[in-house]
Amino acid sequence: MLTTYRARLFFYTILLTTFLVATLAYTYIYSRDAILEQAKYNLSNTARLLTGNIEMEENGLLHHAEMIRDDPRIQEYMYMVTKIGAEEDALRRLFKRDFSWLPVERFVFLDLNGQPRLNTQNADLANAVQEHMRQSQNKIFYAQSSHGLELIAWASISYQGTPLGTIAITHLLDSNWLSQHQNYSGGHLFIEQHNIVQLSSLPESEGKTFLPRSNSIVMNGTIYQVRAIPLVGENMGTPHLWHGISEQEVLRQLKRHSQIIFALAILGSFATLTVGLMIARDFNRPLNQLMKITRAVTRGALPMMDRAVETNEIDTLSNRFSEMLQSLREKQEEIDRAHKRLEESAITDSLTGLHNRRYLKQIFPQLFAQTQREAHCLSGLMLDVDYFKRINDQYGHLVGDQCLAHMGEVLKESCRASDYIFRMGGEEFLILSLNDTALGGHILAEKIRSTLEKNPVTYKQELINMTTSIGMGLTENQLDAEAALTTLLFHADKALYAAKNNGRNQVVVFSTTLQSAKPW
């Protein structure tokens, strides 16, 4: 029936086109399901990461409350106010002087009768703390106030065994808080109470009904996949936090993918016609070459292809294909470079050029495994610029940033290529140093301290002297990686506090005598 090459070519073209369309349809359906499933998986992972971050915030606020509680001067002044009847102004000035730097929105002292001290305008906070203490012993909880949803941490305070009352501090979950976590996680955050959105990083959803079904909800005509982020005390009537991502954003990836598939289908059909013409004209050799390279490209390779002297259409096609491969290689190299820059920016502090806390969690398990494998000593040096707040107050934050950048340069020059340097936040830095013994870490710490002391920062022909206090801890190799990192940071932090308390500009190595030391 198909006696001519033209008829055969037409038949093969229809057959292959049908196959490509069927493949396109199947690939589209499969890709859609795979992308949506991956999006749900990523959403669950992001929800877990957000839960971890919020738990860190909760524990951090509780740590600040306990730090205030454990301050001997606060205890003594509180005793004089509540037991002797002294004026509250001295206590208020002391708190403002020593703890105004804390990232808290409100605070209040409660005496044993539950009466607010210092900040009587925060009586609603005092009432919320009393109400919570009657229902639960959890020292962290959430409460709705006239200011909005607040995270509250409280700690009982005493003086020489005599109970004095309670200190409570808060952190406000406002639009800035939502924006911060949205930038980290992507998607949108919703604070919901009684099935109504109270606050959201998606402003147009505020005041709307929020009733998820099968972990999805329609907001303003858009379907969102949502996951609950647990908050402490949710069963006591406080609002709920949700993280969601728009399915439309996910399906944009599918649209791009389908466009590529469609383009490949068209290219495949064109290739089919070309192959038929080549066979009909007995151009097997150039055809085989093109097919070989096409198969390599479909497997993800971009091989080199020599240009031919253009004498016919096949040679022209071969040369255009060679140019396309070259263009694809250049684009791939550009994408690789951009990807590398993105990876570096994700783990690098923009001000100092040092690694950030995220990279610490990535690299520590590898470094710790090397430490265990080679039976070496992994030291953690926690550094803090002495009196950095004074520099900011006297010269301004721009000069403060210049000092931090200078600190970063000193650390880079002082450390070895095998050492890892991290900016933990603010003026706090961490160095992981692998040595044969603990002495190597101590020598490095003393070198850094001495170098920084001898190299002041120049600002408008004025020298700004800088010193640093350094706490050194060692990993415990019998622990797992996560526990070892937590213990290392805890020990280094304790040693840093001891260095601060002992007069600053010195190196202190953690010992068991510092285990129960109170923060400075």
C-alpha positions in Angstrom: 0.0 0.0 0.0 2.8 2.4 0.9 4.8 2.0 -2.3 6.4 5.4 -2.5 8.9 7.1 -0.1 6.6 10.1 0.1 3.7 8.0 1.4 6.0 6.2 3.8 7.4 9.4 5.0 3.9 10.8 5.6 2.8 7.6 7.4 5.9 7.6 9.6 5.5 11.3 10.4 1.9 10.8 11.4 2.8 7.8 13.5 5.7 9.5 15.3 3.6 12.7 15.8 0.9 10.6 17.4 3.4 9.0 19.7 4.9 12.4 20.6 1.5 13.8 21.4 0.7 10.8 23.6 4.1 11.1 25.3 3.4 14.8 25.8 0.0 14.1 27.4 1.4 11.4 29.6 4.4 13.5 30.6 2.2 16.5 31.4 -0.1 14.4 33.7 2.8 12.7 35.3 4.8 15.9 35.8 1.7 17.7 37.3 1.2 14.9 39.8 5.0 14.8 40.6 5.3 18.6 41.0 2.2 18.8 43.2 3.5 15.9 45.3 6.9 17.5 45.6 5.3 20.8 46.6 3.3 19.1 49.4 6.6 17.4 50.5 8.4 20.8 50.5 5.5 22.4 52.3 5.7 19.8 55.0 9.5 20.3 55.3 9.1 24.0 55.4 6.4 23.7 58.1 8.9 21.6 60.2 11.6 24.2 59.7 9.3 27.0 60.8 8.3 24.9 63.8 11.9 24.6 64.7 12.6 28.3 64.3 9.5 29.3 66.4 10.7 26.9 69.1 14.1 28.6 69.0 12.3 32.0 69.4 10.3 30.6 72.3 13.4 29.2 74.0 15.3 32.4 73.3 12.7 34.5 75.0 12.6 32.2 78.0 16.3 32.4 78.2 16.1 36.2 78.3 13.5 36.0 81.1 15.8 33.6 83.1 18.8 35.9 82.4 16.9 38.8 84.0 15.7 36.6 86.9 19.3 35.3 87.6 20.8 38.8 87.7 21.9 39.3 91.3 21.3 43.1 91.2 17.8 42.6 89.9 17.1 40.1 92.7 18.5 42.5 95.3 16.6 45.5 94.1 13.4 43.5 93.7 13.8 42.4 97.3 14.2 46.0 98.5 11.1 47.0 96.5 8.8 44.2 97.5 10.0 43.4 101.1 11.4 46.7 102.4 9.2 49.1 100.4 11.9 50.9 98.6 11.1 53.2 95.6 10.8 51.5 92.3 12.8 54.1 90.3 16.1 52.5 91.2 14.9 49.1 89.9 13.5 50.7 86.8 16.8 52.5 86.0 18.7 49.3 86.6 16.5 47.3 84.3 16.7 50.0 81.6 20.4 50.3 81.9 21.3 46.6 81.8 18.5 45.0 79.8 17.2 47.6 77.4 19.1 45.8 74.6 16.9 42.8 74.9 14.6 42.2 71.8 11.4 42.3 73.8 8.2 44.4 73.3 6.9 44.6 76.9 7.9 43.5 80.4 6.4 43.6 83.9 7.4 42.5 87.4 4.7 40.9 89.5 5.0 40.7 93.3 3.7 37.7 95.3 0.3 39.3 95.3 0.2 39.4 91.5 0.4 43.2 91.5 2.4 44.7 88.6 5.6 46.7 89.4 7.6 49.1 87.3 5.3 49.0 84.3 1.8 49.4 85.7 0.5 50.2 82.3 1.1 46.6 81.5 -1.5 45.4 83.9 -3.1 43.4 81.2 0.1 41.5 80.8 0.2 40.8 84.5 -3.3 39.5 84.4 -2.6 37.2 81.5 0.4 35.8 83.3 -1.6 35.2 86.4 -4.4 33.5 84.5 -1.9 31.3 82.7 -0.1 30.3 85.9 -3.4 29.2 87.3 -4.0 26.8 84.4 -0.5 25.7 83.5 3.1 25.6 84.7 4.5 26.1 81.2 6.8 29.1 81.3 6.1 30.0 77.6 2.6 30.7 76.2 0.8 32.9 73.7 -1.9 35.5 74.6 -4.1 37.9 72.6 -3.8 41.5 73.9 -4.7 45.0 72.7 -1.2 45.0 71.1 -1.9 41.8 69.1 -0.8 38.2 69.5 2.2 38.1 71.9 4.7 35.4 72.9 5.1 35.6 76.7 7.8 34.0 78.8 7.9 34.2 82.6 10.2 33.2 85.4 9.9 33.2 89.1 12.4 35.4 90.9 13.8 35.1 94.4 16.5 36.5 96.6 18.6 34.2 98.8 15.8 31.7 98.8 13.1 34.2 99.5 10.4 34.2 96.8 9.8 37.7 95.4 7.4 37.4 92.5 7.6 36.9 88.7 9.3 38.6 85.7 7.4 38.4 82.4 8.6 39.6 79.0 6.9 39.5 75.6 7.6 39.4 71.9 4.9 40.6 69.4 3.9 38.5 66.5 3.1 41.4 64.1 3.4 42.0 60.4 7.2 42.4 60.7 7.4 39.0 62.4 5.3 37.5 59.6 7.4 39.1 56.9 10.6 37.8 58.4 9.4 34.2 58.5 7.8 34.6 55.1 11.1 35.6 53.5 12.8 32.6 55.1 10.1 30.0 54.2 8.4 31.3 51.1 4.6 31.0 50.8 2.4 32.8 53.2 1.6 32.8 56.9 -1.8 33.0 58.5 -2.7 33.7 62.1 -6.2 32.3 62.6 -8.5 32.4 65.6 -12.1 31.1 65.7 -11.8 30.2 62.0 -11.1 33.9 61.0 -7.8 35.2 59.7 -6.6 37.7 62.2 -3.2 38.6 60.6 -1.5 37.3 57.5 1.4 38.0 55.2 -1.3 38.0 52.6 -3.2 41.2 53.7 -6.2 40.6 51.5 -7.0 37.4 53.4 -7.3 39.2 56.8 -10.9 39.0 58.2 -11.7 36.1 55.8 -13.1 32.7 56.9 -10.3 30.1 57.4 -11.6 26.5 57.3 -9.0 24.1 55.7 -10.2 20.9 54.2 -7.7 18.1 53.6 -4.9 20.6 54.1 -6.1 23.0 51.4 -8.2 26.2 51.4 -9.5 28.6 48.9 -8.6 32.3 49.6 -9.7 35.0 47.1 -10.2 32.4 44.4 -6.8 30.9 44.9 -6.2 27.4 46.2 -3.5 27.2 49.0 -2.0 24.1 50.4 -1.6 24.7 54.1 0.0 23.1 57.1 -0.5 24.0 60.8 2.5 25.3 62.8 2.0 24.3 66.4 2.2 27.0 69.1 2.6 26.5 72.8 -0.7 26.5 74.5 -2.9 26.2 71.4 -5.4 24.1 73.4 -6.0 27.0 75.7 -7.8 29.2 73.1 -4.9 31.1 71.6 -4.8 31.7 67.8 -3.3 29.2 65.4 -0.5 29.7 63.0 -0.6 28.2 59.4 1.8 28.2 56.6 0.5 27.9 53.0 1.7 28.0 49.4 -0.4 28.8 46.4 -1.0 26.0 43.9 -0.9 28.5 41.1 2.7 29.3 42.0 3.5 25.6 41.9 1.7 25.1 38.6 3.8 27.8 37.0 6.6 25.3 37.0 4.3 22.8 35.3 3.4 25.5 32.7 7.1 26.1 31.9 7.7 22.3 31.8 4.8 21.8 29.4 6.1 24.5 27.1 9.4 22.8 26.9 7.8 19.5 26.2 5.7 21.1 23.5 8.8 22.7 22.0 10.6 19.3 22.1 7.6 17.7 20.4 7.7 20.2 17.6 11.5 19.8 17.3 11.0 16.0 17.2 8.4 16.2 14.4 10.7 18.4 12.4 13.6 16.0 13.0 11.3 13.2 11.7 10.7 15.0 8.4 14.4 15.7 8.1 15.2 12.0 8.7 12.7 11.0 6.1 14.3 13.3 3.5 17.8 12.2 4.4 16.9 8.5 4.0 15.1 9.3 0.7 18.2 11.1 -0.6 20.6 8.6 0.8 22.3 10.9 3.4 22.8 8.2 6.0 26.2 9.4 7.3 25.2 13.0 8.3 21.8 11.7 9.5 23.5 9.1 11.8 25.8 11.8 13.1 22.8 14.1 13.9 20.8 11.3 15.5 23.8 10.3 17.7 24.2 13.9 19.0 20.4 14.2 19.4 20.4 11.1 21.6 23.3 12.5 23.7 21.4 15.8 24.1 18.2 14.0 25.2 20.3 12.3 27.9 21.5 15.7 29.1 24.9 15.8 27.4 26.1 18.7 25.3 28.8 17.2 23.0 31.1 19.1 20.7 30.2 19.1 17.0 32.5 20.1 14.2 31.2 22.6 11.7 30.9 21.5 8.1 31.5 23.4 4.9 27.9 24.3 3.9 27.2 22.6 0.6 23.6 21.5 1.2 20.7 21.7 3.6 22.1 18.9 5.8 25.4 20.7 6.3 23.6 23.9 7.1 21.4 22.0 9.6 24.5 20.4 11.1 26.1 23.8 11.6 23.0 25.3 13.1 22.8 22.4 15.5 26.5 22.9 16.4 25.7 26.6 17.1 22.8 25.6 19.3 24.9 23.2 21.3 27.5 25.9 21.8 24.8 28.3 22.9 23.4 25.7 25.2 26.8 25.0 26.7 27.3 28.8 27.3 23.9 29.1 28.9 24.6 26.0 31.0 27.9 27.5 32.2 26.1 30.8 33.0 23.4 28.9 34.9 26.1 26.9 36.8 27.9 30.2 37.7 24.6 31.8 38.9 23.7 28.7 40.9 27.2 28.7 42.5 26.7 32.4 43.4 23.3 31.6 44.9 24.7 28.8 46.9 27.5 31.0 48.2 25.1 33.8 49.1 22.8 31.4 51.0 25.7 30.4 53.3 27.6 33.6 53.5 27.2 36.7 55.7 26.9 39.7 53.3 28.7 42.2 55.6 31.8 40.2 56.6 32.0 37.6 53.8 32.1 34.8 56.5 30.0 31.8 56.7 26.6 32.1 58.4 24.7 30.0 60.9 22.9 28.0 58.2 26.3 26.8 56.8 27.3 25.8 60.3 24.5 23.3 60.5 25.5 22.0 57.0 29.2 21.6 57.6 29.4 20.5 61.2 28.3 16.9 60.7 31.1 16.4 58.1 33.7 18.1 60.3 32.6 16.2 63.4 32.7 12.9 61.5 36.3 13.7 60.5 37.1 14.5 64.1 35.8 11.1 65.2 37.4 9.2 62.4 40.9 10.7 62.9 40.6 11.0 66.7 41.5 14.7 66.5 40.4 17.6 68.7 37.7 20.0 67.3 37.7 23.3 69.1 34.9 25.9 69.1 35.9 29.5 69.7 33.0 31.9 70.5 34.1 35.5 70.1 32.3 38.7 71.0 33.5 42.3 70.3 34.0 44.0 73.6 31.8 47.1 74.3 30.5 47.0 70.7 27.4 48.9 71.8 29.6 51.8 72.8 31.1 51.9 69.4 27.6 52.0 67.8 26.4 54.6 70.2 29.5 56.9 69.8 30.2 56.5 66.1 27.0 55.2 64.6 26.0 51.9 63.0 27.9 52.4 59.8 31.1 52.6 61.7 29.9 49.6 63.7 29.5 47.7 60.5 33.0 48.8 59.5 34.4 47.4 62.7 32.5 44.1 62.2 34.0 43.9 58.7 37.4 44.6 60.1 36.9 41.9 62.7 36.1 39.5 59.8 39.3 40.4 58.0 41.3 39.8 61.2 39.7 36.4 61.6 40.5 35.4 58.0 44.1 36.5 58.3 44.6 34.8 61.6 43.0 31.4 60.8 44.2 28.6 58.6 42.5 27.5 55.4 41.2 24.5 57.2 39.4 26.5 59.9 35.8 27.5 59.5 34.7 31.0 60.5 31.1 31.9 61.1 29.2 35.1 62.0 26.6 34.0 64.4 24.8 37.3 64.5 25.5 40.9 65.7 29.0 41.1 67.0 29.3 37.4 67.8 31.5 35.0 65.8 32.4 31.3 65.9 35.5 29.5 64.7 35.7 25.7 64.3 39.3 24.6 64.4 40.5 21.0 63.9 43.9 20.3 65.7 45.8 17.4 67.1 45.3 18.7 70.7 43.2 21.4 72.5 46.4 23.5 72.7 46.1 24.3 69.0 42.7 25.9 69.5 43.9 27.9 72.5 46.9 29.2 70.5 44.6 30.3 67.7 42.3 32.1 70.1 45.2 34.0 71.7 46.6 34.9 68.3 43.2 36.4 67.2 42.9 38.3 70.5 46.4 39.8 70.2 46.0 40.6 66.5 42.7 42.5 67.0 44.1 44.4 69.9 47.1 45.6 67.9 45.1 46.6 64.8 42.6 49.3 65.5 40.1 50.7 63.0 40.7 54.1 61.5 37.7 56.4 61.2 38.2 60.1 60.2 41.9 60.0 61.3 40.8 58.6 64.7 41.8 55.2 65.9 39.1 53.0 67.3 40.6 50.3 69.5 38.9 47.0 69.5 39.3 44.0 71.8 37.6 40.6 71.9 36.6 38.1 74.6 36.9 34.5 73.5 35.3 31.4 75.0 36.7 28.0 73.9 34.9 24.7 74.1 35.7 21.2 72.8 33.5 18.6 71.1 32.6 15.5 73.0 33.3 12.8 70.4 31.0 10.2 72.0 27.9 12.2 71.2 26.0 12.3 67.9 26.6 15.3 65.6 23.5 17.3 66.7 24.1 16.8 70.4 27.9 17.5 69.9 27.1 20.9 68.2 24.6 21.9 70.9 27.1 21.0 73.7 30.0 22.7 71.9 28.1 26.0 71.5 26.8 25.8 75.1 30.4 25.3 76.5 31.9 28.0 74.3 29.1 30.4 75.3 29.7 29.6 79.0 33.4 30.3 78.6 32.7 33.5 76.7 30.5 34.7 79.6 33.3 33.9 82.0 35.7 35.9 79.8 33.3 38.8 79.9 32.9 38.6 83.7 36.6 38.3 84.2 37.3 41.7 82.6 37.1 41.0 78.8 40.0 41.0 76.3 41.0 37.4 77.3 40.6 33.8 76.4 38.8 31.4 78.7 38.6 27.6 78.1 35.5 25.8 79.3 35.8 23.7 82.3 33.3 21.9 84.6 33.6 24.8 87.1 31.8 27.0 84.5 28.9 24.5 84.1 26.7 26.2 86.6 28.1 29.8 86.1 25.4 32.4 85.7 25.4 34.6 82.5 27.1 38.0 82.9 
